[in-house]
Every structure is written in C-alpha cells, then in structure tokens.
C-alpha cells in the first residue's frame, strides 16, 4: 500500500511536469534576428521526433524561433485552434511571417534554403542534394516506423493511458523498424568515407531527422533499447558523432524527454502494481 | 543516356516516365520483372539498395525514390519552372505535397493490391480483415484531403494553372484504381468530382503522353475484367513486357520464354 502511494505521488508529479508547458494558444511574442528576419514560430511538441528535428536545426544554426507547444500527451494537435493552422493535425507546423508550412522534411529543406545555412545541411550541388533528398523520402515509409513502433508499444498506453494495441499492429511496426535500421546500418552508413549518412563529412538535415527518430527509442525499456542497438555498432557510433557534433544543442532539443520517459515509466510501474 | 528501371504497372514509375515524355527527355526503360523478383537481385540493389521501383541511372549516377528522381530531373534538365518552381515558398508547398504523399495517398496502392491482386494474381493468402480495412480507411481519408483541400482551386494541385511534379506523382497513384472492379472504382471516385476533373485536366494537358504511360495498366485492368467476367477460377496476370518502340526510348523486354 505504501509503495502504491509512492508510485501515485510520483505519477502525479509526472502529470505536473506534463502540464507545465507553454500552450500554443498563448499570444505570440515575436522577435527579430540580427538580419531582420522575423523569428520562426514552430508549433509542435518535442515529444514528437520531427518537432525535435526542426528545433535542433534552429538551435544548431542559432535561428531565432519560438516553440508553441501543442501538447501531444493531451492531444492538443486535434483541437480546433490547431486545425486552423493545419487541418490534418500534423506536427510540426511552422509560421514564417505568415507563411504556414507542414511536413517536417519540407520544413527542414525550407529553413536550410531560406536562412542560407551552411551548404552541408542541404547541399546546392545537384547530386549531393539528390542524395539527401533520397534519404528524406526514404525516411517517411521506413525509419519513421521506429516512432510508430515506439508509439504503439509504449506511448499509447503509458502516456495516453489508452488500451494496449493489438499484438499484430505492434509486431508489424517492429518488423518495419528493424528492416529500416538494418538498411541504415548495412548501407547508408559508410564510416570509411565519412562519419555522417552516406559517408558525408558534415551532417545534413537527413542526419538530424534520422537521429531524432533513433532517440525516440529512449521510451522503450532498457533491455529492449540495448537489444536494438547491440548489433548496430556503426549506428551507435554515428549517433554519438551527431550528438557530439551538435552539442550542446542536441541535449537542449531533447531536454523534455527525461521527464516524459519518467512519466511513462511510472505509469508502466503502476500498471504492474495494480495487476499484481 | 538516362535509364529508368521499373514497370509501368508501378505508379511511381509511371510518374517518372510521364515527366520524361512530357519534357522530351530521352530515356531508356529497363523493365524490372517483379514477378521474377528481379528487384531483389544484386545488380538492381547496387542501383537502389532499397530494392524498389523506380530507380534511375544518369551517366553513372544512381538514384532511387520517385519524388527525389522527379526533383533531380526537374533541376538538371531545362524544364519549365512550373514543374518544380524556383521560388522558395512555392517549391516548399510542392515539397510538402510530395512528403505528405508517402504516408497518405500511397495507401491507395496497398488497398488496390490487397483488394484485387494479392490473391487472384499473386496467389498469396487473403489479407487480414483489419489490415485491409485500415488501407481502405487511410486511402479514403487521403482522397478526401485531396478533394477538399489540395484541389480546392483548380485545375491542378494547390491552384496551379500548370502541373507540377506533385501532380504527376499523386495522379499516377489515383489512376492505380483502374485495376478495381467498376463498382468499387465508382465508390471511390464517384463522390469526388474535383479529383475526376483534375485527372481529365492532366490527360488533356499532357496528351498523348498521359494515355501512353497508362497503356499497360489499362491492358491489365481489361485483362482482369475479362477474367472476372469469364468467372475462371484461376487468374494469373502475366507480367510480361512486349518488345515495342516508343518515340523517345526503347523498352528492353525481359520476357519469359
């Protein structure tokens, strides 16, 4: 009984953490950066890996932005106010001085081009660009399944408090995720040429969005995380390189994750206690 | 010489072929026979490690992913701006559609495959009911977004007065529904007049090439319809490519004996 009380208290603390974020319905505060461009507004939640990717690109390039949180845990992306921005309720969405844009890979391309970022992020040379585009296209139907698996396995129940999804849905997402991770490990990482995707010597926007997909696995229980990464040494090295190359911004973009992971763990624990 | 690896039964292959024809880009279609698992062979995997169609080789440069191929060709060949505009914001809107396509309208092909091809043609076990329903639901949801949002101003996507690469890729996905039985096709396209108008506008704007790239799927649809009508129990779609010349390229046949 005493243990259950402790868990409940921590669950409530976790809930408090989850509720303690700026809401996107707050009035906008705009700021102008040094070259006179309006700050970018990013609508999303860094629980979602594509939102993290956009935030990380902005941080790493010192692009002023304001994150308006559409709290995923409370499904705020389904609210009418959010649907006015994006009727399809997708996150992230950006507002660049009135220009509204959805789809994370498009947002990354747009920011790289419109803010004239260093060429390695989204090269202007046509073949180098095509290689990055290839990865960004491949992302959608493939490594993005990592998030789908994590969502079905852990988040639906432990953050949304909804029933456990059918086993075949979890299994199908797991298979797609593993197949994608195998391709990244076996084919897309060429450390003999360079430390980043497709053997590049500097990171591109593809490295950012892929890395944020892999970090979503932090929501899985530790043995499962280790099992996934155990036979993927090239992937582990690449992730480490991306994190170091983009320090301290990589950590900054991921700062909300530990609390969310804690909230999920406590709910998982409480389910185990109430079942026993 | 540009080589396009694929099969015109595959909707993204059609989109790339159509783009080449519409812009007088010389290319050679290298038929990849899916029924013989040629897309899994090492020689094709060397070109596209993902093993999917289409892929191109352009003077030794290999590339996969249809949206990327379309972007690459639009930029490297001197094509009119409307295909992939240089203006950053207009381009971003087209990129947004190309990205949306992957997880959304692309479900159409899964629905068509599971509904009409999986058992009868490929002799695979029937799809699970939940799986099938999910594809159907996702496809119809995507068609609604197309009808009510992306085609709200015509005649082309996002109110364009000329087609873009997004029009080609998305339209070739919708035309995959030709494989379905007529009543099923009517259920999907009947209540969506903007989509029907858009397909007609593309056919007219890109005549005769739009019709040319769809000849193979039209033949496949007619073949299936005939088989359904004859009520034969066994139906095997012969994924053969006949040797024929096209005005701008030669298809290399890889026929069964």
Interface residues (C-beta under 8 A of the other chain):
Chain A: X87 X88 X99 X101 X102 X103 X104 X105 X106 X109 X110 X113 X114 X126 X127 X129 X130 X133 X134 X136 X137 X138 X140 X141 X142 X144 X166 X168 X183 X187 X188
Chain B: X49 X50 X61 X63 X64 X65 X66 X67 X68 X71 X72 X75 X76 X88 X89 X92 X93 X95 X96 X98 X99 X100 X102 X103 X106 X128 X130 X145 X149
